[in-house]
Amino acid sequence: MGDLPGQPRARQALTARPIPVAATSSPTCLPLGPLNTLVIAPGIVSGTAAPTPGRTSFEAKSPLTGGIKEANAGGLSWQQIASLGIKAIVVEGQPTVTDACYLLRVTKDGAEILPADDLAGMGMYEAYRVLWARHGNVAVVGVGPAGVCVNDKENTAGRYAGRGGLGAVTWGAKGLKAIVIDETGGPGVWWNDLRKPRNPEQ
């Protein structure tokens, strides 16, 4: 799969590594300020046939603890991020328009930020239905009353990364109501050694 950390908790390693080297990150930054960096990463074997790799990690400076905090959730996002060949999504900066609401759309062609004021204040069960109607059967990371939430294959709001106040960083500081990840046409996961079996039962 390429050169990735070999630690058993490599998902957390991937989210932790970019934060100290991000150009806008600072140990003294305010958790809800523009210099806090949000990192989103799937597990090291996401996108493969390996069993139970299905978590996505979210990491940033926590408004709850004042330190770096990691929370993770299952759902669709880990598989689709990996299928696009992406090791991590890094969100930096802050909107200049107060109370604006945005959507980050990630596809094989790149990423774009779209206005999403119509989703502001919407619960995630309703937001997921709206976003699937607009974008198809995509993975959606959203922020609702309970914090960061990831849809599952039934498109329900059943997977939460609620620890550490990272929902406040995602929506309150970054203005992101949702992140849509569409794996359509993505390269999939590259195997380092094609001679090794792909069937996890072998």
N, CA, C and O of each residue as an XYZ file, in Angstrom:
808
protein
N       0.814     -1.208      0.000
C       0.000      0.000      0.000
C       0.849      1.260      0.000
O       0.321      2.361      0.156
N       2.146      1.116     -0.171
C       2.993      2.302     -0.150
C       3.610      2.505      1.217
O       3.448      1.674      2.111
N       4.320      3.611      1.379
C       5.052      3.873      2.613
C       4.146      4.542      3.636
O       3.982      5.762      3.629
N       3.559      3.736      4.515
C       2.711      4.226      5.591
C       3.301      3.772      6.918
O       4.053      2.797      6.949
N       2.982      4.450      8.010
C       3.512      4.029      9.305
C       3.102      2.608      9.616
O       1.998      2.188      9.271
N       3.985      1.859     10.269
C       3.723      0.466     10.548
C       3.162      0.197     11.922
O       3.004     -0.964     12.300
N       2.854      1.238     12.687
C       2.343      1.039     14.023
C       0.949      0.420     13.983
O       0.199      0.653     13.035
N       0.587     -0.378     15.015
C      -0.744     -0.967     15.046
C      -1.854      0.077     15.009
O      -2.931     -0.193     14.478
N      -1.608      1.282     15.570
C      -2.623      2.334     15.590
C      -2.271      3.383     14.538
O      -2.217      4.578     14.829
N      -2.028      2.911     13.295
C      -1.543      3.815     12.247
C      -2.569      4.850     11.847
O      -2.205      5.902     11.320
N      -3.859      4.578     12.086
C      -4.863      5.597     11.780
C      -4.580      6.840     12.609
O      -4.589      7.954     12.086
N      -4.328      6.651     13.909
C      -4.006      7.785     14.769
C      -2.674      8.403     14.388
O      -2.496      9.616     14.504
N      -1.724      7.569     13.927
C      -0.427      8.106     13.510
C      -0.583      9.044     12.321
O       0.088     10.073     12.243
N      -1.462      8.688     11.404
C      -1.665      9.525     10.228
C      -2.306     10.854     10.594
O      -1.961     11.883     10.013
N      -3.238     10.853     11.552
C      -3.853     12.115     11.931
C      -2.920     12.961     12.768
O      -2.974     14.189     12.698
N      -2.068     12.337     13.556
C      -1.196     13.106     14.444
C      -0.025     13.728     13.693
O       0.416     14.822     14.045
N       0.485     13.052     12.666
C       1.714     13.510     12.010
C       1.594     14.881     11.337
O       2.513     15.688     11.479
N       0.501     15.189     10.606
C       0.495     16.470      9.896
C       0.383     17.689     10.800
O       0.797     18.779     10.406
N      -0.170     17.533     12.014
C      -0.481     18.713     12.815
C       0.752     19.537     13.169
O       0.696     20.757     13.012
N       1.884     18.952     13.645
C       3.023     19.798     14.000
C       3.686     20.468     12.807
O       4.339     21.499     12.969
N       3.533     19.899     11.603
C       4.250     20.438     10.450
C       3.369     21.333      9.583
O       3.862     21.930      8.627
N       2.084     21.439      9.893
C       1.211     22.306      9.103
C       1.653     23.755      9.254
O       1.928     24.220     10.360
N       1.717     24.455      8.141
C       2.278     25.810      8.144
C       1.505     26.758      9.038
O       2.079     27.696      9.591
N       0.198     26.525      9.187
C      -0.608     27.451      9.969
C      -0.855     26.973     11.391
O      -1.581     27.623     12.143
N      -0.266     25.851     11.767
C      -0.532     25.305     13.088
C       0.452     25.862     14.105
O       1.620     26.091     13.792
N      -0.032     26.081     15.335
C       0.809     26.604     16.399
C       0.382     25.973     17.719
O      -0.814     25.812     17.959
N       1.335     25.611     18.582
C       0.963     25.032     19.880
C       0.116     25.966     20.737
O      -0.610     25.510     21.621
N       0.203     27.258     20.484
C      -0.545     28.226     21.287
C      -1.817     28.721     20.595
O      -2.458     29.658     21.070
N      -2.182     28.092     19.472
C      -3.357     28.556     18.741
C      -4.627     28.322     19.553
O      -4.685     27.422     20.391
N      -5.624     29.128     19.300
C      -6.925     28.947     19.929
C      -7.648     27.790     19.244
O      -7.668     27.730     18.015
N      -8.246     26.861     20.012
C      -8.921     25.720     19.384
C      -9.988     26.118     18.373
O     -10.195     25.415     17.384
N     -10.670     27.239     18.610
C     -11.708     27.687     17.686
C     -11.233     28.833     16.801
O     -12.043     29.528     16.187
N      -9.928     29.026     16.738
C      -9.360     30.085     15.926
C      -8.903     29.592     14.570
O      -8.985     28.396     14.290
N      -8.423     30.487     13.721
C      -8.051     30.134     12.343
C      -6.779     29.303     12.231
O      -6.545     28.688     11.191
N      -5.955     29.270     13.268
C      -4.678     28.559     13.176
C      -4.771     27.091     13.597
O      -3.797     26.349     13.467
N      -5.923     26.670     14.096
C      -6.089     25.261     14.451
C      -6.299     24.447     13.179
O      -7.070     24.844     12.305
N      -5.618     23.318     13.075
C      -5.684     22.460     11.894
C      -6.491     21.209     12.211
O      -6.257     20.555     13.227
N      -7.434     20.880     11.348
C      -8.236     19.668     11.482
C      -7.733     18.627     10.492
O      -7.631     18.902      9.296
N      -7.417     17.426     10.988
C      -6.906     16.351     10.135
C      -7.872     15.168     10.201
O      -8.281     14.746     11.282
N      -8.227     14.646      9.038
C      -9.157     13.520      8.920
C      -8.443     12.419      8.143
O      -7.962     12.655      7.035
N      -8.370     11.211      8.717
C      -7.620     10.143      8.050
C      -8.271      8.783      8.272
O      -8.786      8.517      9.358
N      -8.254      7.912      7.249
C      -8.746      6.543      7.417
C      -7.653      5.650      7.991
O      -6.513      6.073      8.183
N      -8.036      4.391      8.261
C      -7.066      3.421      8.767
C      -6.079      2.973      7.711
O      -6.282      3.210      6.520
N      -5.014      2.327      8.145
C      -3.909      1.961      7.255
C      -4.325      0.924      6.210
O      -3.749      0.899      5.123
N      -5.301      0.073      6.504
C      -5.738     -0.931      5.524
C      -7.131     -0.626      4.992
O      -7.775     -1.503      4.416
N      -7.602      0.587      5.172
C      -8.903      0.967      4.610
C      -8.878      0.853      3.090
O      -7.875      1.169      2.450
N      -9.983      0.401      2.525
C     -10.076      0.225      1.088
C      -9.638     -1.147      0.614
O      -9.725     -1.446     -0.577
N      -9.167     -1.989      1.530
C      -8.762     -3.351      1.183
C      -9.826     -4.329      1.672
O     -10.846     -3.928      2.232
N      -9.573     -5.623      1.449
C     -10.495     -6.657      1.920
C     -10.208     -7.079      3.356
O     -10.843     -8.006      3.859
N      -9.279     -6.430      4.017
C      -8.968     -6.774      5.405
C     -10.201     -6.546      6.280
O     -10.921     -5.568      6.083
N     -10.454     -7.434      7.242
C     -11.647     -7.287      8.071
C     -11.502     -6.179      9.117
O     -10.407     -5.917      9.613
N     -12.597     -5.550      9.434
C     -12.758     -4.559     10.505
C     -11.733     -3.430     10.530
O     -11.217     -3.112     11.602
N     -11.417     -2.809      9.386
C     -10.540     -1.636      9.438
C     -11.325     -0.331      9.475
O     -10.748      0.752      9.373
N     -12.668     -0.441      9.623
C     -13.559      0.652      9.276
C     -13.678      1.793     10.254
O     -14.731      1.953     10.873
N     -12.645      2.590     10.420
C     -12.727      3.780     11.254
C     -12.085      4.956     10.518
O     -11.136      4.799      9.751
N     -12.640      6.137     10.782
C     -12.024      7.375     10.331
C     -11.654      8.182     11.561
O     -12.477      8.349     12.462
N     -10.430      8.686     11.614
C      -9.971      9.497     12.742
C     -10.095     10.977     12.417
O      -9.859     11.412     11.290
N     -10.474     11.738     13.441
C     -10.564     13.193     13.357
C      -9.680     13.760     14.465
O      -9.791     13.354     15.622
N      -8.806     14.696     14.110
C      -7.876     15.201     15.121
C      -7.640     16.697     14.942
O      -7.497     17.189     13.822
N      -7.602     17.401     16.053
C      -7.335     18.833     16.083
C      -7.047     19.217     17.529
O      -7.139     18.376     18.425
N      -6.705     20.460     17.759
C      -6.581     20.950     19.120
C      -7.979     21.067     19.710
O      -8.864     21.670     19.104
N      -8.175     20.498     20.880
C      -9.500     20.378     21.460
C      -9.916     21.615     22.240
O      -9.143     22.113     23.059
N     -11.130     22.125     22.002
C     -11.630     23.209     22.841
C     -12.003     22.738     24.237
O     -12.205     23.555     25.136
N     -12.095     21.422     24.427
C     -12.440     20.867     25.735
C     -11.220     20.727     26.633
O     -11.273     21.067     27.815
N     -10.115     20.225     26.071
C      -8.918     19.932     26.875
C      -7.781     20.913     26.652
O      -6.904     21.045     27.506
N      -7.779     21.608     25.510
C      -6.658     22.483     25.176
C      -5.470     21.750     24.601
O      -4.468     22.373     24.251
N      -5.565     20.425     24.497
C      -4.503     19.625     23.889
C      -4.979     19.014     22.587
O      -6.120     19.221     22.175
N      -4.090     18.250     21.932
C      -4.467     17.570     20.698
C      -5.393     16.412     21.036
O      -5.090     15.607     21.916
N      -6.520     16.327     20.338
C      -7.513     15.297     20.631
C      -7.857     14.523     19.375
O      -8.013     15.102     18.300
N      -7.975     13.193     19.516
C      -8.397     12.325     18.424
C      -9.721     11.667     18.802
O      -9.875     11.149     19.909
N     -10.673     11.693     17.870
C     -11.907     10.932     17.994
C     -12.109     10.179     16.694
O     -11.645     10.624     15.644
N     -12.797      9.040     16.745
C     -12.967      8.269     15.511
C     -14.366      7.674     15.435
O     -15.066      7.538     16.438
N     -14.745      7.327     14.220
C     -16.076      6.768     13.968
C     -16.016      5.812     12.789
O     -15.107      5.873     11.962
N     -17.012      4.919     12.730
C     -17.155      4.029     11.583
C     -17.922      4.727     10.469
O     -17.800      5.938     10.282
N     -18.720      3.947      9.725
C     -19.481      4.537      8.634
C     -18.788      4.376      7.292
O     -17.930      3.508      7.132
N     -19.156      5.210      6.326
C     -18.685      5.060      4.950
C     -17.408      5.810      4.620
O     -16.752      5.496      3.627
N     -17.040      6.792      5.427
C     -15.977      7.726      5.015
C     -14.614      7.067      4.867
O     -13.884      7.389      3.930
N     -14.247      6.155      5.760
C     -12.914      5.549      5.707
C     -12.675      4.846      4.374
O     -11.604      4.974      3.780
N     -13.686      4.099      3.904
C     -13.532      3.331      2.667
C     -13.421      4.259      1.455
O     -12.607      4.029      0.561
N     -14.241      5.300      1.434
C     -14.259      6.157      0.257
C     -13.042      7.083      0.199
O     -12.537      7.371     -0.886
N     -12.569      7.550      1.360
C     -11.328      8.334      1.369
C     -10.175      7.492      0.829
O      -9.402      7.952     -0.011
N     -10.064      6.264      1.314
C      -8.980      5.383      0.863
C      -9.109      5.046     -0.614
O      -8.102      4.982     -1.320
N     -10.333      4.828     -1.095
C     -10.542      4.477     -2.505
C     -10.161      5.606     -3.451
O      -9.903      5.370     -4.631
N     -10.126      6.836     -2.935
C      -9.669      7.972     -3.736
C      -8.154      8.119     -3.712
O      -7.608      9.018     -4.353
N      -7.471      7.245     -2.979
C      -6.019      7.334     -2.877
C      -5.557      8.432     -1.931
O      -4.416      8.884     -2.017
N      -6.430      8.865     -1.034
C      -6.115      9.956     -0.108
C      -5.722      9.378      1.248
O      -6.432      8.540      1.803
N      -4.590      9.831      1.776
C      -4.154      9.380      3.093
C      -4.712     10.241      4.210
O      -4.914      9.753      5.322
N      -4.962     11.501      3.936
C      -5.526     12.383      4.948
C      -6.118     13.616      4.288
O      -5.628     14.074      3.255
N      -7.180     14.154      4.893
C      -7.756     15.434      4.512
C      -7.379     16.431      5.593
O      -7.674     16.215      6.768
N      -6.726     17.525      5.205
C      -6.277     18.544      6.158
C      -7.047     19.832      5.897
O      -7.020     20.368      4.789
N      -7.732     20.320      6.921
C      -8.539     21.538      6.793
C      -7.885     22.637      7.633
O      -7.704     22.490      8.841
N      -7.535     23.738      6.969
C      -6.865     24.851      7.642
C      -7.646     26.143      7.430
O      -8.486     26.232      6.535
N      -7.364     27.133      8.256
C      -7.948     28.452      8.068
C      -9.336     28.569      8.655
O      -9.783     27.718      9.425
N     -10.015     29.651      8.271
C     -11.323     29.974      8.819
C     -12.052     30.898      7.841
O     -11.413     31.746      7.217
N     -13.356     30.758      7.693
C     -14.074     31.649      6.771
C     -14.001     33.109      7.227
O     -13.952     33.402      8.421
N     -13.996     33.997      6.266
C     -13.997     35.423      6.604
C     -15.410     35.931      6.857
O     -15.598     36.987      7.460
N     -16.409     35.169      6.391
C     -17.813     35.549      6.591
C     -18.324     34.876      7.859
O     -18.336     33.648      7.947
N     -18.740     35.659      8.829
C     -19.238     35.121     10.090
C     -20.549     34.365      9.877
O     -21.430     34.810      9.142
N     -20.655     33.210     10.540
C     -21.872     32.385     10.516
C     -22.181     31.778      9.146
O     -23.282     31.269      8.936
N     -21.236     31.823      8.221
C     -21.451     31.161      6.937
C     -21.347     29.651      7.112
O     -20.635     29.168      7.993
N     -22.049     28.922      6.282
C     -22.079     27.462      6.362
C     -21.625     26.895      5.013
O     -22.115     27.305      3.961
N     -20.689     25.955      5.058
C     -20.095     25.440      3.826
C     -20.121     23.917      3.788
O     -20.300     23.245      4.804
N     -19.935     23.404      2.584
C     -19.782     21.973      2.346
C     -18.474     21.762      1.590
O     -18.199     22.465      0.618
N     -17.676     20.812      2.026
C     -16.449     20.428      1.332
C     -16.731     19.159      0.542
O     -17.098     18.135      1.118
N     -16.562     19.222     -0.777
C     -16.823     18.070     -1.656
C     -15.492     17.543     -2.175
O     -14.710     18.282     -2.774
N     -15.244     16.256     -1.940
C     -13.985     15.618     -2.317
C     -14.278     14.512     -3.329
O     -15.055     13.597     -3.054
N     -13.645     14.604     -4.506
C     -13.813     13.604     -5.557
C     -12.448     13.253     -6.135
O     -11.420     13.745     -5.668
N     -12.445     12.396     -7.157
C     -11.188     12.020     -7.817
C     -10.524     13.219     -8.485
O      -9.321     13.192     -8.744
N     -11.288     14.262     -8.765
C     -10.753     15.438     -9.442
C     -10.230     16.506     -8.486
O      -9.682     17.518     -8.923
N     -10.398     16.285     -7.184
C      -9.910     17.255     -6.211
C     -10.972     17.610     -5.194
O     -11.891     16.831     -4.939
N     -10.840     18.796     -4.612
C     -11.765     19.234     -3.568
C     -12.273     20.626     -3.893
O     -11.560     21.445     -4.473
N     -13.508     20.880     -3.513
C     -14.089     22.211     -3.688
C     -14.969     22.541     -2.492
O     -15.589     21.657     -1.901
N     -15.017     23.819     -2.143
C     -15.858     24.287     -1.050
C     -17.089     24.944     -1.661
O     -16.979     25.829     -2.510
N     -18.267     24.498     -1.214
C     -19.533     24.975     -1.752
C     -20.359     25.614     -0.644
O     -20.258     25.191      0.508
N     -21.168     26.613     -0.955
C     -22.047     27.199      0.056
C     -23.103     26.186      0.496
O     -23.596     25.404     -0.317
N     -23.444     26.202      1.774
C     -24.424     25.238      2.292
C     -25.280     25.875      3.387
O     -25.593     25.236      4.391
N     -25.648     27.124      3.186
C     -26.450     27.812      4.197
C     -27.801     27.142      4.417
O     -28.380     27.259      5.497
N     -28.305     26.443      3.408
C     -29.595     25.770      3.564
C     -29.521     24.583      4.512
O     -30.552     24.081      4.958
N     -28.298     24.127      4.828
C     -28.135     23.003      5.753
C     -27.921     23.450      7.198
O     -27.939     22.625      8.111
N     -27.721     24.733      7.407
C     -27.447     25.249      8.746
C     -28.601     24.934      9.691
O     -29.762     25.188      9.371
N     -28.275     24.379     10.855
C     -29.287     24.049     11.848
C     -30.044     22.770     11.581
O     -30.904     22.384     12.373
N     -29.741     22.105     10.481
C     -30.448     20.872     10.112
C     -29.845     19.683     10.847
O     -28.623     19.558     10.920
N     -30.683     18.814     11.388
C     -30.195     17.578     11.989
C     -29.607     16.666     10.932
O     -29.939     16.787      9.753
N     -28.730     15.746     11.344
C     -27.992     14.963     10.355
C     -28.842     13.918      9.650
O     -28.541     13.576      8.506
N     -29.890     13.395     10.278
C     -30.755     12.457      9.553
C     -31.363     13.146      8.324
O     -31.384     12.576      7.233
N     -31.849     14.363      8.512
C     -32.419     15.103      7.396
C     -31.337     15.540      6.414
O     -31.525     15.454      5.201
N     -30.198     16.012      6.940
C     -29.112     16.467      6.073
C     -28.588     15.348      5.191
O     -28.277     15.582      4.023
N     -28.483     14.138      5.723
C     -28.015     13.017      4.914
C     -28.966     12.743      3.753
O     -28.525     12.482      2.633
N     -30.264     12.801      4.017
C     -31.229     12.574      2.935
C     -31.089     13.638      1.853
O     -31.145     13.334      0.662
N     -30.910     14.874      2.270
C     -30.757     15.968      1.307
C     -29.480     15.779      0.482
O     -29.503     15.948     -0.737
N     -28.383     15.434      1.129
C     -27.100     15.332      0.438
C     -27.040     14.115     -0.479
O     -26.417     14.183     -1.539
N     -27.671     13.004     -0.100
C     -27.722     11.859     -1.009
C     -28.573     12.178     -2.237
O     -28.260     11.730     -3.340
N     -29.644     12.950     -2.052
C     -30.471     13.333     -3.199
C     -29.674     14.207     -4.167
O     -29.897     14.155     -5.377
N     -28.750     15.007     -3.643
C     -27.976     15.907     -4.496
C     -26.735     15.250     -5.089
O     -26.377     15.516     -6.236
N     -26.077     14.390     -4.308
C     -24.745     13.908     -4.697
C     -24.677     12.403     -4.934
O     -23.613     11.898     -5.293
N     -25.770     11.668     -4.746
C     -25.721     10.226     -4.905
C     -25.320      9.534     -3.609
O     -25.272     10.155     -2.547
N     -25.035      8.247     -3.710
C     -24.723      7.447     -2.525
C     -23.271      7.651     -2.090
O     -22.416      6.787     -2.283
N     -23.025      8.805     -1.505
C     -21.675      9.207     -1.129
C     -21.479      9.051      0.382
O     -22.440      8.874      1.131
N     -20.231      9.120      0.808
C     -19.938      9.198      2.239
C     -20.092     10.649      2.668
O     -19.669     11.564      1.962
N     -20.700     10.851      3.831
C     -20.898     12.200      4.342
C     -20.435     12.271      5.788
O     -20.906     11.516      6.640
N     -19.514     13.179      6.057
C     -19.133     13.535      7.426
C     -19.841     14.845      7.728
O     -19.618     15.845      7.046
N     -20.685     14.845      8.736
C     -21.442     16.044      9.048
C     -21.339     16.406     10.517
O     -20.828     15.635     11.330
N     -21.830     17.584     10.842
C     -21.837     18.037     12.230
C     -23.270     18.382     12.615
O     -23.905     19.250     12.015
N     -23.760     17.678     13.633
C     -25.097     17.924     14.155
C     -25.040     18.226     15.640
O     -23.970     18.533     16.165
N     -26.171     18.145     16.328
C     -26.205     18.460     17.755
C     -25.281     17.600     18.612
O     -24.828     18.043     19.668
N     -24.995     16.367     18.167
C     -24.146     15.466     18.949
C     -22.679     15.510     18.522
O     -21.869     14.736     19.033
N     -22.329     16.391     17.608
C     -20.937     16.492     17.167
C     -20.721     15.902     15.796
O     -21.643     15.844     14.983
N     -19.484     15.454     15.533
C     -19.116     14.896     14.226
C     -19.828     13.558     14.022
O     -19.818     12.698     14.904
N     -20.438     13.395     12.861
C     -21.231     12.211     12.565
C     -20.908     11.732     11.148
O     -20.692     12.546     10.250
N     -20.875     10.406     10.950
C     -20.601      9.808      9.638
C     -21.774      8.907      9.268
O     -22.237      8.112     10.087
N     -22.257      9.035      8.020
C     -23.363      8.172      7.614
C     -22.893      6.746      7.396
O     -21.717      6.503      7.125
N     -23.833      5.793      7.519
C     -23.544      4.389      7.256
C     -24.187      3.982      5.928
O     -24.735      4.823      5.216
N     -24.116      2.692      5.602
C     -24.582      2.258      4.280
C     -26.088      2.406      4.121
O     -26.587      2.413      2.995
N     -26.825      2.525      5.226
C     -28.261      2.806      5.158
C     -28.528      4.310      5.109
O     -29.683      4.733      5.060
N     -27.455      5.126      5.121
C     -27.530      6.585      5.102
C     -28.229      7.133      6.344
O     -28.984      8.102      6.260
N     -27.980      6.519      7.478
C     -28.496      7.041      8.736
C     -27.350      7.637      9.552
O     -26.180      7.333      9.319
N     -27.706      8.483     10.502
C     -26.694      9.153     11.328
C     -26.329      8.265     12.508
O     -26.643      8.580     13.656
N     -25.669      7.161     12.218
C     -25.429      6.158     13.245
C     -24.010      6.054     13.748
O     -23.734      5.215     14.605
N     -23.092      6.872     13.250
C     -21.690      6.753     13.635
C     -21.182      8.123     14.089
O     -21.241      9.093     13.334
N     -20.688      8.194     15.316
C     -20.313      9.494     15.893
C     -18.875      9.515     16.382
O     -18.382      8.535     16.941
N     -18.207     10.640     16.166
C     -16.890     10.911     16.754
C     -17.084     12.123     17.675
O     -16.686     13.239     17.342
N     -17.694     11.884     18.821
C     -18.177     12.974     19.652
C     -17.234     13.447     20.741
O     -17.601     14.329     21.518
N     -16.030     12.894     20.827
C     -15.152     13.254     21.944
C     -14.334     14.509     21.641
O     -13.936     14.743     20.499
N     -14.094     15.298     22.662
C     -13.118     16.378     22.566
C     -13.609     17.680     21.981
O     -12.837     18.633     21.877
N     -14.883     17.751     21.594
C     -15.391     18.991     21.024
C     -14.968     19.246     19.595
O     -14.922     20.399     19.165
N     -14.649     18.176     18.829
C     -14.160     18.382     17.468
C     -15.259     18.835     16.516
O     -14.967     19.383     15.453
N     -16.519     18.616     16.881
C     -17.600     19.169     16.083
C     -17.590     20.688     16.105
O     -17.919     21.337     15.113
N     -17.204     21.253     17.262
C     -17.101     22.712     17.369
C     -15.985     23.246     16.492
O     -16.095     24.343     15.946
N     -14.900     22.473     16.351
C     -13.804     22.886     15.473
C     -14.246     22.809     14.014
O     -13.995     23.724     13.230
N     -14.917     21.686     13.654
C     -15.303     21.463     12.263
C     -16.313     22.500     11.782
O     -16.126     23.111     10.730
N     -17.375     22.697     12.546
C     -18.428     23.607     12.112
C     -18.241     25.004     12.706
O     -18.275     26.004     11.989
N     -18.042     25.058     14.032
C     -17.943     26.354     14.671
C     -16.761     27.179     14.203
O     -16.886     28.390     14.023
N     -15.605     26.536     14.000
C     -14.395     27.265     13.611
C     -14.156     27.252     12.106
O     -13.752     28.264     11.533
N     -14.402     26.120     11.466
C     -14.121     25.992     10.032
C     -15.339     26.281      9.160
O     -15.204     26.446      7.948
N     -16.518     26.343      9.760
C     -17.726     26.629      8.993
C     -18.211     25.470      8.145
O     -19.029     25.668      7.246
N     -17.720     24.249      8.412
C     -18.095     23.096      7.595
C     -19.274     22.359      8.230
O     -19.129     21.743      9.287
N     -20.419     22.421      7.596
C     -21.558     21.620      8.040
C     -21.364     20.168      7.636
O     -21.757     19.258      8.367
N     -20.757     19.947      6.471
C     -20.593     18.578      5.989
C     -19.416     18.469      5.028
O     -19.024     19.437      4.377
N     -18.865     17.259      4.961
C     -17.853     16.899      3.978
C     -18.405     15.721      3.178
O     -18.705     14.670      3.744
N     -18.539     15.896      1.873
C     -19.035     14.848      0.983
C     -17.844     14.203      0.291
O     -17.036     14.894     -0.328
N     -17.731     12.875      0.393
C     -16.627     12.141     -0.227
C     -17.212     11.168     -1.244
O     -17.966     10.264     -0.884
N     -16.862     11.355     -2.511
C     -17.395     10.541     -3.605
C     -16.244      9.780     -4.252
O     -15.392     10.371     -4.915
N     -16.226      8.462     -4.055
C     -15.123      7.631     -4.545
C     -15.242      7.274     -6.018
O     -14.362      6.593     -6.547
N     -16.298      7.707     -6.702
C     -16.534      7.329     -8.101
C     -15.320      7.638     -8.978
O     -14.844      8.772     -9.022
N     -14.832      6.616     -9.672
C     -13.696      6.797    -10.569
C     -12.357      6.891     -9.883
O     -11.345      7.138    -10.538
N     -12.328      6.696     -8.559
C     -11.063      6.766     -7.830
C     -10.142      5.609     -8.167
O     -10.591      4.593     -8.698
N      -8.852      5.750     -7.864
C      -7.888      4.712     -8.237
C      -7.952      3.463     -7.382
O      -7.368      2.441     -7.739
N      -8.651      3.526     -6.258
C      -8.640      2.388     -5.347
C      -7.330      2.331     -4.572
O      -6.508      3.245     -4.649
N      -7.149      1.259     -3.832
C      -5.948      1.102     -3.003
C      -4.891      0.333     -3.763
O      -5.155     -0.742     -4.301
N      -3.700      0.885     -3.804
C      -2.579      0.232     -4.486
C      -1.919     -0.768     -3.553
O      -1.585     -0.441     -2.414
N      -1.730     -2.003     -4.047
C      -1.110     -3.061     -3.248
C       0.383     -3.097     -3.522
O       0.817     -3.088     -4.674
N       1.155     -3.137     -2.461
C       2.610     -3.132     -2.588
C       3.125     -4.441     -3.164
O       4.119     -4.443     -3.890
N       2.477     -5.545     -2.858
C       2.926     -6.853     -3.325
C       1.703     -7.613     -3.820
O       0.940     -8.161     -3.025
N       1.519     -7.644     -5.142
C       0.344     -8.297     -5.719
C       0.397     -9.815     -5.584
O      -0.599    -10.495     -5.834
N       1.560    -10.354     -5.188
C       1.667    -11.807     -5.030
C       0.998    -12.271     -3.752
O       0.660    -13.447     -3.618
N       0.804    -11.362     -2.815
C       0.181    -11.739     -1.548
C      -1.329    -11.844     -1.731
O      -1.912    -11.098     -2.518
N      -1.968    -12.771     -1.005
C      -3.409    -12.970     -1.208
C      -4.218    -11.749     -0.776
O      -3.890    -11.092      0.212
N      -5.277    -11.455     -1.527
C      -6.162    -10.355     -1.193
C      -7.327    -10.818     -0.333
O      -7.997    -10.010      0.310
N      -7.560    -12.126     -0.326
C      -8.644    -12.660      0.478
C      -8.197    -12.750      1.938
O      -7.256    -13.486      2.235
N      -8.845    -12.022      2.862
C      -8.384    -12.024      4.248
C      -8.491    -13.384      4.919
O      -7.911    -13.591      5.985
N      -9.235    -14.332      4.303
C      -9.337    -15.656      4.891
C      -8.170    -16.555      4.506
O      -8.016    -17.642      5.063
N      -7.338    -16.108      3.550
C      -6.202    -16.927      3.116
C      -4.993    -16.679      4.003
O      -3.939    -17.280      3.792
